[in-house]
């Protein structure tokens, strides 16, 4: 299993012997290389001797693939993680303020990749996250709450057990602190949030897979944007689970955008059938659809 990449060196954990080796990439894979989480085949020196260097010669078939693009108009995908099973969206209740539309983007990427999403809200001792979480009350995904000074590790471990969970989040939300609590030997650098701009400083600069009790977590660098240029529009609609039943009753050929005649979303918003956050949820979906088109 590929657990880390540092420039042109790949850290691979061997199935036999359960030890780590360093590897380079075979020439035939240089235009389409592996990602953290990939299961790879090696050739060359796979011993644990100092200075030993093997070569990645094959990438085994992937079960899932989390990707993003530079922006919504960019069709070139950037592979982030392979073979994960869960996507943990880490947001802060405050400092920095949570962003609804960034969470919507993460959810769309999770469904497109075939990952089960969950939300972890950090710093709940600084602010009450309930108003923000109302935006997602119609979704059947787990929501975990943690404090700056206390992590419910038992509850977290239950959700992470037997899974390979990739963590994503805006810079400064406390993702590295969470990773260090789950895997103390990781010693990921922890940053602070700028008091003037409200933005966090990126501290994790590489994707890294870390073993925890009965599972894996994969830490990723904090980002402020998440392009969805590669996303299948059907998977975008699926990520708005709370709107899906309404969308299914739309006329055939409905674009679900503002100008679409007889769109069931407009009727549901007007009648209040989608709840207090219904208009905001429909607006978020339509913004994403417009951006992708």
N, C-alpha and C positions, 0 to 999 in steps of 0.2 A: 504494500500500500504506500502510495506517495504521500508523505506527511508534511513536506515543506519544500520550497524552492527558494534558492538564494543565488540570484544572477544565473550563472550557467551550471550550477550544482544542484542536484536533486537529492533530497533525503528520503530514503525508502526503508520502510520497516519490513523485514523479511518474515514470511509466514513460518518458515522453518527456523527455529532458533530464537525467534522474537528479538532480534537485534537490528540496529540501524546501520545502513551502509550509504556511502555517497556514490552518486552515479552521474554520468553525462548522458547526452541524448544522441542516439544514432542519427546519422545524416538523413535517413529517409523519414524521420519524424520531425525534423526541424521546422517544417512549414505548418505542422498541425500537432503540436506537442501536447503532453499530458497536463492535467490539472491536479491540484491537491485533492485527494480522495480517490484518484484513479488506482486501479489494480494494474500493475505493469509486470512485464517479464524482463528479466535481466540476463545479460551475458557478461563474461569476463570475471574479474576477481570480486567475488561476493563474500570474502572472508572479513573478519572483524579486525584484521591487521591494520596498524596505523599506516595511512597513505594509500590503502587499497581503494581502487576506483573501478566500478562496474559500468555497464552501458545499458540504457533502457532501449530495448529493441522492439517491444510490442506493447500496445495499450489494449487491455482486455475490454470486451463489450461493456458499455455503461448502462446502468439502470436508470439514473436520473442525471440531469445536467442543468445547473443553475448558471444563467447567463445574464449579461446586460450589454447595452450599447452606450456609446458616448452621449447620444441624445436620441430623441424619438424619431428623428428623420434618418438616422444612421442605421443601415441594414447590416453593418459589420458587427458581429457579436463578439463579446469578450467572455470567454469561459471563466467562471469564478471557482466553482467547486463541482466535482463529479461524485456520483454515487451517494449523496446525502439522502436522508429520509425525512428530515424535518427542517423547517426554517424558523428560527426564533428571531422575531423582530423586536429589537431592544430600543425602547424609547424612554425618555426621562419625563417625569411629571412636571419638572421645571429645570431651568438652567442646564441645557437649553430647552426652550419651549417645544412641546411635541408638535409635529406637523402631520395633519390628517392625510394630506395628499401624498406625502412620501410613504406613509403606511400603505395606502391604496396601491402604490406602485410595487412595493414589496410583495403584497398579496397577489397581485397579478403575475409577478415573476415566479412566485411559489407554485401557483396552480399551473402555469405554463411548464414548469420544470418537473411537475409531478411530486412536489414536496408537500407535506402536511404543515400548515402554518400555525404558529402560536405567537402570542404577544407577551413580552416581559416589560413591565413598567418599573423603572428604577426611581430612586429619590422620592418615594411617596411621602417621606417625612417633610419634604419641602413644600409640597402642594397636593391638593386633593385631585386625583386624576379622573374622578367620576364623570365630570362634565365632558372631558375629552373622550372617554371611553363610550359615552352614549352614542358616538358616531358609529360604533361597531357592535352595538347591542344585538343587532339582528343576525350576527354571524355566530356559527357554532364552532368557535375556536377557543382553546384554553387561554386564559389571561392570568398571568402571574404578577404579583406585586412584591417589590422588595424596597427596603429602606437603605439609606446611605450607610447606616451603622449596623445593619443586620440583614443577612440573607437567610431565607428559609431553605437551607440546603437539602433537607429531607424531602420537602415537597418538590423542589427542582429535580433532584435525582430521580424521583419516581417518574417524572415526565420524560427525562432524558434516558432512562434505563433501556438498554437494548437498541438504541437509536444512534444514528449519526446525524448530529444536529449542527447546522451552520448558523452562526450568529451574524446578523447584519444590523447596522444602525448608524445614525448620524454621529459625527465626531463629537465627543464630550458627553455622551449619554450614560457613560459608566460601563461600557461593554468590557473593557479590559479589566476593570475591577471585578466584574462578574466572572470573567474567565479565570482570574487569579483565585477567586473563592472556590470555584469548581475544580480547578487543577492548580494547586499551589506551586507545584514545581515549574509551571509555565513562566512565572515571573515576567508577565507582559508589562510593558511600560504604561504608567497611568498618567494622564494629562489633566489639565485644568481648563475651565471655561473662561474665556475672556469676559471680564465684567462689563466692558463697554459694548462690544459687538454681540455678546451672548452666544458666540460660537466656540465650539471646542477645538482644541488642537489635535490633529491626527497623531496618535502615538503608535498604533499598530501599523506597520508599513508592509507587511506581507501576510499572505494567507498561511495558516498553520493548523494542522490537525493535532489534537491533544487527547490522549487517552484519559478517560475518567472511569470510575467504578461502573463496569457493565455498560460501556458505551464510548462514544467519541463526540467531542465538540470540535468545530472548525471555526477559528477566529478569523475575521476578515478586517481589513482597514476600514475605518470610519469614512463615510462618503456623504456628500451633501446633495447629490443628484443620482438618479437611477434611470438611465435610458431604457425604453421598452421598444426600440425599433424592430426587434426580432420577434415580438410577441404575436402569437396567433390571436386575432380578434375574438374568437370564440372563447378562448381562455381568459381574456380580459373580462368578458361578460360573466363568466363563471366565478371570477374573484369577487364580484358584487353579489354574494349569495343572498343578501337580504332583498335584492331587487329582482332576483332571477324568476320567481313565480309571476311577478307582474310583467316582466319582459316576455315571458312565454305566451301571454295573452295578447301581445301586439299583433296588428295585421301583418300578413305575409309581405315581406319586402321592406318592413319598417327599418329605418336606419337608427332609430332610438335617439336621434339628435333633436335639437330644438325645433327645427323647421319640419320635422316629420309629421305628416297629418295623422290624426287619430292615434298617436302614440299612447299606449296604456300608462306610461310613466307620468305623463302630464295629468291624466285623470286621477291617478293614485295620489299625486302630490296635492292636487286641488281638493280632493275629498278628505285628506288627512290620513289615508289608509296606510301610509308609510311611516307614520309617527312624526315626532317633533323634528327629527333630523332628516326626514325624507327628502326635502328639497335640496339640502346640502349634499346628500349622497348622490342624488340624480345629477346635480351640477358637477360633482367630482367625476362621475362616470363619463359624462358628456365631454368634459375637458380632456380627459385621457383619450377618448375616441377621436376627438378632433385633432389632438396632437399627433396621434399615430397615423391619421389619414393625410 
